[in-house]
């Protein structure tokens, strides 16, 4: 297998985060099916806790 890594600038990451926040997250329950809204909520909360524990913004 071949793996390709892509590095993103902070500006590119900001664009992707905004797209996720405005386009992916609102539609996730419809696409993900039963219990997906709770899974997304839990995942986002866990990510915030991990960032706080690591001292990340």
mmCIF file as gemmi writes it, N, C-alpha and C atoms, coordinates in Angstrom:
data_model
loop_
_atom_site.group_PDB
_atom_site.id
_atom_site.type_symbol
_atom_site.label_atom_id
_atom_site.label_alt_id
_atom_site.label_comp_id
_atom_site.label_asym_id
_atom_site.label_entity_id
_atom_site.label_seq_id
_atom_site.pdbx_PDB_ins_code
_atom_site.Cartn_x
_atom_site.Cartn_y
_atom_site.Cartn_z
_atom_site.occupancy
_atom_site.B_iso_or_equiv
_atom_site.pdbx_formal_charge
_atom_site.auth_seq_id
_atom_site.auth_asym_id
_atom_site.pdbx_PDB_model_num
ATOM 1 N N . UNK Axp A 1 ? 0.818 -1.202 0 1 0 ? 1 A 1
ATOM 2 C CA . UNK Axp A 1 ? 0 0 0 1 0 ? 1 A 1
ATOM 3 C C . UNK Axp A 1 ? 0.861 1.265 0 1 0 ? 1 A 1
ATOM 4 N N . UNK Axp A 2 ? 0.307 2.297 -0.544 1 0 ? 2 A 1
ATOM 5 C CA . UNK Axp A 2 ? 0.976 3.588 -0.6 1 0 ? 2 A 1
ATOM 6 C C . UNK Axp A 2 ? 0.205 4.56 0.286 1 0 ? 2 A 1
ATOM 7 N N . UNK Axp A 3 ? 0.933 5.28 1.116 1 0 ? 3 A 1
ATOM 8 C CA . UNK Axp A 3 ? 0.31 6.274 1.988 1 0 ? 3 A 1
ATOM 9 C C . UNK Axp A 3 ? 0.827 7.641 1.59 1 0 ? 3 A 1
ATOM 10 N N . UNK Axp A 4 ? -0.087 8.567 1.41 1 0 ? 4 A 1
ATOM 11 C CA . UNK Axp A 4 ? 0.278 9.94 1.093 1 0 ? 4 A 1
ATOM 12 C C . UNK Axp A 4 ? -0.137 10.827 2.257 1 0 ? 4 A 1
ATOM 13 N N . UNK Axp A 5 ? 0.803 11.579 2.777 1 0 ? 5 A 1
ATOM 14 C CA . UNK Axp A 5 ? 0.527 12.5 3.871 1 0 ? 5 A 1
ATOM 15 C C . UNK Axp A 5 ? 0.43 13.909 3.314 1 0 ? 5 A 1
ATOM 16 N N . UNK Axp A 6 ? -0.514 14.667 3.829 1 0 ? 6 A 1
ATOM 17 C CA . UNK Axp A 6 ? -0.678 16.058 3.429 1 0 ? 6 A 1
ATOM 18 C C . UNK Axp A 6 ? -0.595 16.924 4.676 1 0 ? 6 A 1
ATOM 19 N N . UNK Axp A 7 ? 0.227 17.942 4.624 1 0 ? 7 A 1
ATOM 20 C CA . UNK Axp A 7 ? 0.315 18.887 5.733 1 0 ? 7 A 1
ATOM 21 C C . UNK Axp A 7 ? -0.514 20.118 5.384 1 0 ? 7 A 1
ATOM 22 N N . UNK Axp A 8 ? -1.305 20.568 6.356 1 0 ? 8 A 1
ATOM 23 C CA . UNK Axp A 8 ? -2.16 21.725 6.158 1 0 ? 8 A 1
ATOM 24 C C . UNK Axp A 8 ? -1.619 22.912 6.942 1 0 ? 8 A 1
ATOM 25 N N . UNK Axp A 9 ? -1.783 24.085 6.379 1 0 ? 9 A 1
ATOM 26 C CA . UNK Axp A 9 ? -1.433 25.306 7.1 1 0 ? 9 A 1
ATOM 27 C C . UNK Axp A 9 ? -2.529 25.587 8.121 1 0 ? 9 A 1
ATOM 28 N N . UNK Axp A 10 ? -2.251 26.477 9.062 1 0 ? 10 A 1
ATOM 29 C CA . UNK Axp A 10 ? -3.273 26.846 10.044 1 0 ? 10 A 1
ATOM 30 C C . UNK Axp A 10 ? -4.507 27.424 9.355 1 0 ? 10 A 1
ATOM 31 N N . UNK Axp A 11 ? -4.298 28.199 8.306 1 0 ? 11 A 1
ATOM 32 C CA . UNK Axp A 11 ? -5.425 28.795 7.571 1 0 ? 11 A 1
ATOM 33 C C . UNK Axp A 11 ? -6.275 27.711 6.91 1 0 ? 11 A 1
ATOM 34 N N . UNK Axp A 12 ? -5.633 26.696 6.344 1 0 ? 12 A 1
ATOM 35 C CA . UNK Axp A 12 ? -6.375 25.606 5.719 1 0 ? 12 A 1
ATOM 36 C C . UNK Axp A 12 ? -7.158 24.814 6.767 1 0 ? 12 A 1
ATOM 37 N N . UNK Axp A 13 ? -6.557 24.597 7.917 1 0 ? 13 A 1
ATOM 38 C CA . UNK Axp A 13 ? -7.24 23.892 9.002 1 0 ? 13 A 1
ATOM 39 C C . UNK Axp A 13 ? -8.461 24.686 9.452 1 0 ? 13 A 1
ATOM 40 N N . UNK Axp A 14 ? -8.318 25.991 9.556 1 0 ? 14 A 1
ATOM 41 C CA . UNK Axp A 14 ? -9.449 26.835 9.952 1 0 ? 14 A 1
ATOM 42 C C . UNK Axp A 14 ? -10.609 26.709 8.973 1 0 ? 14 A 1
ATOM 43 N N . UNK Axp A 15 ? -10.308 26.68 7.679 1 0 ? 15 A 1
ATOM 44 C CA . UNK Axp A 15 ? -11.349 26.527 6.654 1 0 ? 15 A 1
ATOM 45 C C . UNK Axp A 15 ? -12.043 25.177 6.812 1 0 ? 15 A 1
ATOM 46 N N . UNK Axp A 16 ? -11.273 24.122 7.008 1 0 ? 16 A 1
ATOM 47 C CA . UNK Axp A 16 ? -11.857 22.785 7.165 1 0 ? 16 A 1
ATOM 48 C C . UNK Axp A 16 ? -12.693 22.683 8.441 1 0 ? 16 A 1
ATOM 49 N N . UNK Axp A 17 ? -12.226 23.282 9.516 1 0 ? 17 A 1
ATOM 50 C CA . UNK Axp A 17 ? -13.001 23.268 10.767 1 0 ? 17 A 1
ATOM 51 C C . UNK Axp A 17 ? -14.339 23.979 10.585 1 0 ? 17 A 1
ATOM 52 N N . UNK Axp A 18 ? -14.309 25.105 9.896 1 0 ? 18 A 1
ATOM 53 C CA . UNK Axp A 18 ? -15.548 25.854 9.662 1 0 ? 18 A 1
ATOM 54 C C . UNK Axp A 18 ? -16.508 25.053 8.778 1 0 ? 18 A 1
ATOM 55 N N . UNK Axp A 19 ? -15.976 24.379 7.774 1 0 ? 19 A 1
ATOM 56 C CA . UNK Axp A 19 ? -16.823 23.539 6.917 1 0 ? 19 A 1
ATOM 57 C C . UNK Axp A 19 ? -17.455 22.414 7.73 1 0 ? 19 A 1
ATOM 58 N N . UNK Axp A 20 ? -16.67 21.796 8.597 1 0 ? 20 A 1
ATOM 59 C CA . UNK Axp A 20 ? -17.207 20.725 9.436 1 0 ? 20 A 1
ATOM 60 C C . UNK Axp A 20 ? -18.308 21.268 10.342 1 0 ? 20 A 1
ATOM 61 N N . UNK Axp A 21 ? -18.045 22.416 10.964 1 0 ? 21 A 1
ATOM 62 C CA . UNK Axp A 21 ? -19.002 23.006 11.899 1 0 ? 21 A 1
ATOM 63 C C . UNK Axp A 21 ? -20.306 23.41 11.223 1 0 ? 21 A 1
ATOM 64 N N . UNK Axp A 22 ? -20.226 23.929 10 1 0 ? 22 A 1
ATOM 65 C CA . UNK Axp A 22 ? -21.425 24.463 9.35 1 0 ? 22 A 1
ATOM 66 C C . UNK Axp A 22 ? -22.088 23.508 8.368 1 0 ? 22 A 1
ATOM 67 N N . UNK Axp A 23 ? -21.339 22.549 7.828 1 0 ? 23 A 1
ATOM 68 C CA . UNK Axp A 23 ? -21.912 21.674 6.801 1 0 ? 23 A 1
ATOM 69 C C . UNK Axp A 23 ? -22.006 20.212 7.224 1 0 ? 23 A 1
ATOM 70 N N . UNK Axp A 24 ? -21.004 19.722 7.936 1 0 ? 24 A 1
ATOM 71 C CA . UNK Axp A 24 ? -20.999 18.301 8.294 1 0 ? 24 A 1
ATOM 72 C C . UNK Axp A 24 ? -21.809 18.048 9.566 1 0 ? 24 A 1
ATOM 73 N N . UNK Axp A 25 ? -21.478 18.745 10.64 1 0 ? 25 A 1
ATOM 74 C CA . UNK Axp A 25 ? -22.135 18.481 11.917 1 0 ? 25 A 1
ATOM 75 C C . UNK Axp A 25 ? -23.65 18.627 11.847 1 0 ? 25 A 1
ATOM 76 N N . UNK Axp A 26 ? -24.195 19.675 11.217 1 0 ? 26 A 1
ATOM 77 C CA . UNK Axp A 26 ? -25.655 19.798 11.173 1 0 ? 26 A 1
ATOM 78 C C . UNK Axp A 26 ? -26.343 18.655 10.414 1 0 ? 26 A 1
ATOM 79 N N . UNK Axp A 27 ? -25.672 18.072 9.437 1 0 ? 27 A 1
ATOM 80 C CA . UNK Axp A 27 ? -26.267 17.005 8.634 1 0 ? 27 A 1
ATOM 81 C C . UNK Axp A 27 ? -25.924 15.611 9.142 1 0 ? 27 A 1
ATOM 82 N N . UNK Axp A 28 ? -25.045 15.528 10.117 1 0 ? 28 A 1
ATOM 83 C CA . UNK Axp A 28 ? -24.577 14.227 10.59 1 0 ? 28 A 1
ATOM 84 C C . UNK Axp A 28 ? -25.706 13.319 11.074 1 0 ? 28 A 1
ATOM 85 N N . UNK Axp A 29 ? -26.662 13.813 11.868 1 0 ? 29 A 1
ATOM 86 C CA . UNK Axp A 29 ? -27.735 12.926 12.325 1 0 ? 29 A 1
ATOM 87 C C . UNK Axp A 29 ? -28.55 12.33 11.176 1 0 ? 29 A 1
ATOM 88 N N . UNK Axp A 30 ? -28.768 13.104 10.143 1 0 ? 30 A 1
ATOM 89 C CA . UNK Axp A 30 ? -29.533 12.613 8.992 1 0 ? 30 A 1
ATOM 90 C C . UNK Axp A 30 ? -28.752 11.532 8.238 1 0 ? 30 A 1
ATOM 91 N N . UNK Axp A 31 ? -27.475 11.744 8.083 1 0 ? 31 A 1
ATOM 92 C CA . UNK Axp A 31 ? -26.631 10.814 7.33 1 0 ? 31 A 1
ATOM 93 C C . UNK Axp A 31 ? -26.23 9.619 8.186 1 0 ? 31 A 1
ATOM 94 N N . UNK Axp A 32 ? -25.951 9.878 9.459 1 0 ? 32 A 1
ATOM 95 C CA . UNK Axp A 32 ? -25.408 8.846 10.339 1 0 ? 32 A 1
ATOM 96 C C . UNK Axp A 32 ? -26.412 7.873 10.902 1 0 ? 32 A 1
ATOM 97 N N . UNK Axp A 33 ? -27.667 8.249 10.891 1 0 ? 33 A 1
ATOM 98 C CA . UNK Axp A 33 ? -28.689 7.344 11.386 1 0 ? 33 A 1
ATOM 99 C C . UNK Axp A 33 ? -28.882 7.408 12.894 1 0 ? 33 A 1
ATOM 100 N N . UNK Axp A 34 ? -29.545 6.383 13.393 1 0 ? 34 A 1
ATOM 101 C CA . UNK Axp A 34 ? -29.935 6.317 14.795 1 0 ? 34 A 1
ATOM 102 C C . UNK Axp A 34 ? -28.731 6.508 15.718 1 0 ? 34 A 1
ATOM 103 N N . UNK Axp A 35 ? -28.902 7.332 16.717 1 0 ? 35 A 1
ATOM 104 C CA . UNK Axp A 35 ? -27.903 7.604 17.756 1 0 ? 35 A 1
ATOM 105 C C . UNK Axp A 35 ? -26.67 8.361 17.27 1 0 ? 35 A 1
ATOM 106 N N . UNK Axp A 36 ? -26.628 8.741 16.005 1 0 ? 36 A 1
ATOM 107 C CA . UNK Axp A 36 ? -25.436 9.432 15.499 1 0 ? 36 A 1
ATOM 108 C C . UNK Axp A 36 ? -25.288 10.832 16.09 1 0 ? 36 A 1
ATOM 109 N N . UNK Axp A 37 ? -26.39 11.489 16.415 1 0 ? 37 A 1
ATOM 110 C CA . UNK Axp A 37 ? -26.298 12.82 17.019 1 0 ? 37 A 1
ATOM 111 C C . UNK Axp A 37 ? -25.611 12.729 18.379 1 0 ? 37 A 1
ATOM 112 N N . UNK Axp A 38 ? -25.957 11.722 19.165 1 0 ? 38 A 1
ATOM 113 C CA . UNK Axp A 38 ? -25.331 11.521 20.475 1 0 ? 38 A 1
ATOM 114 C C . UNK Axp A 38 ? -23.858 11.141 20.303 1 0 ? 38 A 1
ATOM 115 N N . UNK Axp A 39 ? -23.554 10.316 19.313 1 0 ? 39 A 1
ATOM 116 C CA . UNK Axp A 39 ? -22.156 9.943 19.064 1 0 ? 39 A 1
ATOM 117 C C . UNK Axp A 39 ? -21.327 11.164 18.694 1 0 ? 39 A 1
ATOM 118 N N . UNK Axp A 40 ? -21.876 12.021 17.84 1 0 ? 40 A 1
ATOM 119 C CA . UNK Axp A 40 ? -21.162 13.236 17.446 1 0 ? 40 A 1
ATOM 120 C C . UNK Axp A 40 ? -20.965 14.144 18.655 1 0 ? 40 A 1
ATOM 121 N N . UNK Axp A 41 ? -21.995 14.308 19.451 1 0 ? 41 A 1
ATOM 122 C CA . UNK Axp A 41 ? -21.904 15.139 20.656 1 0 ? 41 A 1
ATOM 123 C C . UNK Axp A 41 ? -20.803 14.61 21.593 1 0 ? 41 A 1
ATOM 124 N N . UNK Axp A 42 ? -20.765 13.302 21.776 1 0 ? 42 A 1
ATOM 125 C CA . UNK Axp A 42 ? -19.758 12.683 22.641 1 0 ? 42 A 1
ATOM 126 C C . UNK Axp A 42 ? -18.361 12.848 22.065 1 0 ? 42 A 1
ATOM 127 N N . UNK Axp A 43 ? -18.216 12.639 20.773 1 0 ? 43 A 1
ATOM 128 C CA . UNK Axp A 43 ? -16.919 12.79 20.114 1 0 ? 43 A 1
ATOM 129 C C . UNK Axp A 43 ? -16.4 14.216 20.253 1 0 ? 43 A 1
ATOM 130 N N . UNK Axp A 44 ? -17.25 15.193 19.994 1 0 ? 44 A 1
ATOM 131 C CA . UNK Axp A 44 ? -16.832 16.593 20.092 1 0 ? 44 A 1
ATOM 132 C C . UNK Axp A 44 ? -16.449 16.957 21.527 1 0 ? 44 A 1
ATOM 133 N N . UNK Axp A 45 ? -17.202 16.451 22.497 1 0 ? 45 A 1
ATOM 134 C CA . UNK Axp A 45 ? -16.878 16.711 23.902 1 0 ? 45 A 1
ATOM 135 C C . UNK Axp A 45 ? -15.541 16.074 24.268 1 0 ? 45 A 1
ATOM 136 N N . UNK Axp A 46 ? -15.31 14.847 23.81 1 0 ? 46 A 1
ATOM 137 C CA . UNK Axp A 46 ? -14.039 14.169 24.077 1 0 ? 46 A 1
ATOM 138 C C . UNK Axp A 46 ? -12.868 14.908 23.442 1 0 ? 46 A 1
ATOM 139 N N . UNK Axp A 47 ? -13.066 15.438 22.251 1 0 ? 47 A 1
ATOM 140 C CA . UNK Axp A 47 ? -12.003 16.195 21.582 1 0 ? 47 A 1
ATOM 141 C C . UNK Axp A 47 ? -11.666 17.451 22.376 1 0 ? 47 A 1
ATOM 142 N N . UNK Axp A 48 ? -12.681 18.134 22.893 1 0 ? 48 A 1
ATOM 143 C CA . UNK Axp A 48 ? -12.442 19.338 23.691 1 0 ? 48 A 1
ATOM 144 C C . UNK Axp A 48 ? -11.692 18.999 24.976 1 0 ? 48 A 1
ATOM 145 N N . UNK Axp A 49 ? -12.063 17.898 25.615 1 0 ? 49 A 1
ATOM 146 C CA . UNK Axp A 49 ? -11.373 17.474 26.836 1 0 ? 49 A 1
ATOM 147 C C . UNK Axp A 49 ? -9.914 17.124 26.543 1 0 ? 49 A 1
ATOM 148 N N . UNK Axp A 50 ? -9.669 16.438 25.441 1 0 ? 50 A 1
ATOM 149 C CA . UNK Axp A 50 ? -8.302 16.066 25.072 1 0 ? 50 A 1
ATOM 150 C C . UNK Axp A 50 ? -7.465 17.304 24.777 1 0 ? 50 A 1
ATOM 151 N N . UNK Axp A 51 ? -8.041 18.255 24.057 1 0 ? 51 A 1
ATOM 152 C CA . UNK Axp A 51 ? -7.312 19.494 23.759 1 0 ? 51 A 1
ATOM 153 C C . UNK Axp A 51 ? -6.979 20.239 25.046 1 0 ? 51 A 1
ATOM 154 N N . UNK Axp A 52 ? -7.923 20.303 25.965 1 0 ? 52 A 1
ATOM 155 C CA . UNK Axp A 52 ? -7.682 20.987 27.24 1 0 ? 52 A 1
ATOM 156 C C . UNK Axp A 52 ? -6.58 20.277 28.027 1 0 ? 52 A 1
ATOM 157 N N . UNK Axp A 53 ? -6.616 18.953 28.037 1 0 ? 53 A 1
ATOM 158 C CA . UNK Axp A 53 ? -5.607 18.186 28.77 1 0 ? 53 A 1
ATOM 159 C C . UNK Axp A 53 ? -4.213 18.374 28.182 1 0 ? 53 A 1
ATOM 160 N N . UNK Axp A 54 ? -4.152 18.604 26.875 1 0 ? 54 A 1
ATOM 161 C CA . UNK Axp A 54 ? -2.869 18.79 26.196 1 0 ? 54 A 1
ATOM 162 C C . UNK Axp A 54 ? -2.462 20.253 26.1 1 0 ? 54 A 1
ATOM 163 N N . UNK Axp A 55 ? -3.321 21.137 26.592 1 0 ? 55 A 1
ATOM 164 C CA . UNK Axp A 55 ? -3.024 22.565 26.537 1 0 ? 55 A 1
ATOM 165 C C . UNK Axp A 55 ? -3.122 23.149 25.145 1 0 ? 55 A 1
ATOM 166 N N . UNK Axp A 56 ? -3.985 22.56 24.323 1 0 ? 56 A 1
ATOM 167 C CA . UNK Axp A 56 ? -4.169 23.033 22.948 1 0 ? 56 A 1
ATOM 168 C C . UNK Axp A 56 ? -5.359 23.97 22.885 1 0 ? 56 A 1
ATOM 169 N N . UNK Axp A 57 ? -5.37 24.816 21.832 1 0 ? 57 A 1
ATOM 170 C CA . UNK Axp A 57 ? -6.52 25.705 21.658 1 0 ? 57 A 1
ATOM 171 C C . UNK Axp A 57 ? -7.615 25.037 20.885 1 0 ? 57 A 1
